[in-house]
């Protein structure tokens, strides 16, 4: 069986903050959505690329933890033993 999921990254920005939502799409992709935010120090020059990269990394990290939690729950339902999946 072959499966394909796509991670969509959507950004919102203002003068000091960039937020990112990472969501999965595709056949049988779980309905998980990660959130991440980056804030710019007011004394720093604006650079939207840096804010987007950091917010995206944080959103993907959040999404990864959610997916690992779902996997742990699935393992525990099959084995009836606690599972811990380090990332």
C-alpha positions in Angstrom: 0.0 0.0 0.0 1.2 3.4 -0.9 0.1 6.6 0.9 1.0 10.2 0.4 0.5 13.1 2.8 1.1 16.8 2.1 2.1 19.3 4.8 0.6 22.8 4.1 2.2 25.8 5.8 0.1 28.9 6.1 1.5 32.1 7.5 0.1 35.3 9.0 2.3 38.2 9.7 2.1 41.7 11.3 4.9 44.1 12.2 6.3 42.1 15.1 4.9 38.5 14.8 4.7 35.7 12.4 2.4 32.7 13.0 2.3 29.5 11.1 -0.2 26.7 10.8 1.0 23.3 9.6 -1.8 21.0 8.4 -1.9 17.6 6.8 -3.8 16.7 3.7 -4.1 13.5 1.7 -5.8 10.2 1.7 -6.2 8.9 5.3 -4.1 11.8 6.7 -5.1 12.5 10.3 -6.8 15.7 11.0 -3.8 17.2 12.9 -2.8 20.8 12.8 0.4 22.3 14.4 0.8 25.9 15.4 4.0 28.0 15.7 4.9 31.6 16.3 8.0 33.8 16.0 8.3 37.3 17.5 10.7 39.9 16.3 12.6 42.0 18.8 11.5 45.6 18.3 15.1 46.7 18.0 15.9 44.2 15.2 15.4 45.0 11.5 12.5 43.2 9.9 13.2 40.0 8.0 10.1 38.1 7.1 12.1 35.0 6.0 13.6 34.5 9.4 10.2 34.8 11.1 8.6 32.4 8.6 11.4 29.8 9.1 11.2 29.9 12.8 7.4 29.9 12.9 7.3 27.0 10.4 9.8 25.0 12.4 7.7 25.5 15.6 4.5 24.5 13.8 6.1 21.4 12.3 7.5 20.5 15.7 4.0 20.8 17.3 2.6 18.7 14.5 5.2 16.1 15.0 4.5 15.8 18.7 0.8 15.4 18.0 1.4 12.6 15.5 3.8 10.9 17.9 1.1 11.1 20.6 -1.4 9.5 18.2 1.0 6.8 17.4 1.7 6.2 21.1 -2.1 5.9 21.7 -2.4 3.4 18.8 0.5 1.3 20.2 -0.9 1.3 23.7 -4.4 0.2 22.4 -2.7 -2.8 20.7 -0.2 -3.8 23.4 -2.0 -2.6 26.5 1.3 -1.3 27.7 2.5 2.3 28.1 4.4 3.6 25.0 6.8 6.5 24.8 8.1 7.5 21.4 11.0 10.0 21.7 11.4 12.5 18.9 
